[in-house]
Amino acid sequence: MSRVVCIVVSFFALVGLSSGANATSGPGCLRVVNVAWWDTLNMRSGPSTRNYIVDRLSPRSHGILKLNGKCIPLSYKWSSRWCPVTHYNGNRTTSGWVKARYVRDNACP
């Protein structure tokens, strides 16, 4: 019986480790573009400039910016859409929205 428990625990431990790795590795990351080197990109709490700023992303050094889903609304041209993202920077993680015109695809580290 204890061998079965060890196998089950090991399986869930491996699943947990692989889920964490997918969050910051491989395709699906973004880089900040079209923002002056001295300025920052505002990450918002929702897909509108009326929503609160939850983070500020520097175009030179912003940690890892992971795309969490499709940029919306799909009926809008790309530059007018909002993208759901998570920002990983050291021990700090922030989720929010950025305007699509200020980000481009980038391979995750």
Secondary structure, 3 states (H helix, E strand, C coil): CHHHHHHHHHHHHHHHHHHHHHHHCEEEEEEECCCCCCCCEEEECCCCCCCCEEEEECCCCCCEEEECCCCECCCCCHHHCEEEEEEEECCEEEEEEEEHHHEEEEEEC
